[in-house]
């Protein structure tokens, strides 16, 4: 896995820099918005409800995705800087020009962390959809024990599936740019194929089905009455457009030789997926009046002082 070339195959200096800058913007925007969401939940008692606990779980997962993107962005920008240094030294390659600066174990840890948070984000979106259906379409409120159990199931299930590549079913390896790690799809062998289809069914197809079904039932029941207070189309579109490109790339790797796709095109799903935390924060936090009010209270010292005096 150690690569000593100054730049990864298929990428120029400006392209490495551009990818690094895009990842950096995505990471900082997603991290800042989701951190504000988490902070508002901790500081605003009105948000400490079972339904909002599911949103908090999503914000935590998306913060993890953004942190994963931040590591990838830093690696890309550092690599670009090292390439410039080597250019000044007549482009003599050395061991310091490895694609990934944190070693093989660091790659496995980065892949595991990114996979855990990605699966938790997808499943948390489905949990929110079910929770909203339960809240708006049934007479009973979501109980704390149900919400806590659901959040624990989401994270334990995500950790279970993300740990399997570390145990031999699937494998983590470098992305084409070589500055971040994910599920290795380059071989497309039986091991990858069996893991991909099993994992995708439970962690993409089922959450997507739950999300679409929950919001469709909400639309049918509450759409005509005008009491529907949530966006019923954006969550499913976010899952499809945010994670669908990865699914298409993985499926292509099963049925054909993925090396026929240019390395730059193979990086597109990763860049799209790193936008999901920002979109989710806008939809579930900034699009919710109560959460927005909680964020504003956290950002406004005067507002907090007034609340304390009351």
N, C-alpha and C positions, 0 to 999 in steps of 0.2 A: 504493500500500500504506500510505502514511502516514495514520494515523487520528487526528483531533484531538478526538474525543468523550471525555468524562471516563471513561465506562465502556463496555465492549463491548456490542453489541446482545444483548439477551436475558439479561443478567447484572446482578444488583444488587450493592451493596457487600459485603454479607455473603457472597454466593455467590462473589465473587472472592476474598475472604479465606479462605473455607472450602476452595476449590480450592487456593489457595496453601499452606495449612497441611497438607492431605492430601499434596500433592506434596513438601513439606518433610519430613514424617515418612517417606514412602516413600524419599526420596533418602537421608536420614541412616541409616535402618535398612539399606538395601541397600548403601550405601557402607561402613558400619562392618563389617558381616558379611563382605563380599567382600574388604575390605582386610585383615581378620584372616586370611582364607583365603590370600590372596597372601603375606602376611607369614610365615605358618606354612610355606608351601612354600619360601620363601627361607631360613628358619632351621632347618628340620628335614630332615636328609639322608635319612631314611627315606621321605620323600614325593617324592623326586626320582626318579620312575619314569616310564616312557612313558605308562602309563594315567593317572597323576595329572597329567601334563602337559596332557592334554585338559581336566581339571577346572580347572587353572590358566587355560587359555585362556577357559573359560566365566566364571571369576571376573573376569578382566580385562574381558571384554565387558560383564558385568553391572555392573561398577564404572563403565564408560563410560555405561551407561544411567542409573545413579544420578546421575552428574555432570550429565548432560543434564537430569534431573528437577530437580536443585538449581538450575540456571540458570533453569528455568521457574518454580520456586517463588519464587526471589528476584524475578523479574520481576513475578509476580502480587502479591506482598506490597508491592513498591515502587509498583506501579500503584495498589494500594488506598490506600497512604499519600498518593500524589499526588492521588488523588480527594478525600481528606479535606482536603488543603490547598486545593484548588480550591473546595471547599464553603465554607471559611472566607472565601474571596475572592469569594463570591457566585456560585460555579460559572461563572466566566468561563473558557472553554476557551482553551488556548494550545498552542504547539508542544510544550511539555514534557510534554504528556499523551498522547504517542504510545503505542500499545499495546506496542510492542517497543522497548526502550531502546537496542538495539545496532545499529540501522540495517539496511538491506537485505542488505549483505554478511554481517553478523552472523547474520541469519536463515538465509541459505544455509549458512553454516558450522555453525550449530546443527542444521539439518535434516540435513546430511551426516553430522555426528558421531553424531547419534542414530540415523540409518538404518544406518550402518556397524556400530555396536555392537549394534543390534537384530538385524540379519541374522547377525552373528557369534555372538550368543547362541543363536539358533535352530539354526544349523548346528553349533555346539559341542555342544549337547545331543544332536543326532543323532550326532556323532562319538563322544561318550561312550557312547551306546547301542551303537554298532558296536564300540567298544573293549571294552566289557564282554562283549558276545557273544563276541568273539575270545578274551578272557581266560578266560571260564568254560566255553565250549562247544568250544574247540579245544585241542589239546595243546601248541601253540606259543604262546610269550609274545609280546606286542606289542613289536616292535623300536623302538629309538630313532629310526632313520631314517624308519620308517613314521609314528610319532607326530609327529615334527617336520614331515614333508611334509604330513600331514593338517592340522596347525595352520596352516601357511603357506597351504595351499589355502583354508582357511576364511576367513582374514583377507584374502587377496588377492581372493578371489571377492566377499566382502562389500564391500570397497572399490570393486571394479569396478562392481557394481550400484548402489552408493550414489552413484558419480560420474556415472552416466548422466543423472540429472535436471539436474546442473550443465551437461551438454553439450547439453541440449535434449530428451532423451527422458524425459518426465515433468518435474515442476517442484516445487520446495519453496516453501511459503507458510505463513502463519500458521494455527495452530489457531483454532477459533471464539473462544476466550477472548482470543487475540491476544498471549499472553505466552510462547508457544513455537512452534516451527516444525516442520513435517513434510511429507510428500508431499501435494501439493495435489490433492484429490479433488473440489473444488467444481465444476469444469467438466464432468467426465465425458465428455470428447471422445475422438476416436480416438487421439490421442497418449497420453492417460492410460490408455485401455482396453488398448491394445497393450502398453504397459509393464507395467501391472498384471498381466495374465494371464501374460506371459512371466516376470516376476520372481517371481510367486507360485508358479508351477510349480516353479522351481528352488530357491527359498529358503523355501518353506513346505510345499508338498505333498510334495516329495521328502524333506526332513528328517523330516516327520511320518511318512511311510511307512517310512523307515529306522528311526525310533525305535520305532514300533509293531511292526514285523516283528522287530527285534532282541530286544526284550523278550518278545515272544510265543514266539519260538524258545527263549529262555532259560527261560521258564516251562514249556514243554513238556518240555525236557530235564532241568531241575534241580528243577522244582517238587515232583515226587513224592519225590525223594530227600532233600529237606530241606536241601540244600546251597546253596540260593539265599540270598545275603546282601544283596541290593539290592532296593529297591522297584521293581517292574516296571510299576506303573500310574501313579504320580505324574508321571514325566517327560512322558508323552504327554498326560496331563490338563492339565499346566501349559502345554504348547504350545497345546493346543486352547482352554483357558479364558483363557489369558493373551493370546494373539495372535489368537484366533478372532474376538473382537468387532471388531478392526480389519479383518479380512478381510471380515466381514459388512458393515461400513460402506462399505468400498471397493466391494464388489460391488453394494451398493444404489446407490452413486453412478453406476455404469455403466448400470444399468437404469432408474433413476428420478431425479427431481430431489431432490438431497440437501438442498436448502434447506427441504424439507417436514419435515425432522427438526429439532427444536428445538436451538439451540446448546448448551444444557446437556446434552442427550442425546448430542450429537456428541462431547463431552468425556469421556464415560464410558470408551470404549476406551483413551484415553490414560492415564487414571487406573488402569485395570486392568492395562495393560501395564507401568506403572512398579512394580507389585507383584512382577513376575516375578523381579527380582534377589534379593529377600528370600527368596522361596520356593525358588529354586534354591540359595541358600546354605544354607538349612535342610536341603534334601534331599541335596545333594551333599557339603557340608562337615560340618555338624553331624550329619548322618545317617551319617557315615562315622567309625568308631571311630578309625582311624589319623589322620585329619585333625583330629578333635577333640582327640586326644592332642597333636598338633603345635601346635594353637592354645593349648592349656593350657600347654604348655611355653614358648611365646612370652610368655604372660601371667604366668607364674610365674618371677620372678627366682631364687628358691631352687632350683627345679627345674633351671634352666639351669646354675647354679653346680655342682650335684651332678653333672650330666652332664659338665661340663668336668673335674671332679676325677677322674672315672672314666676 
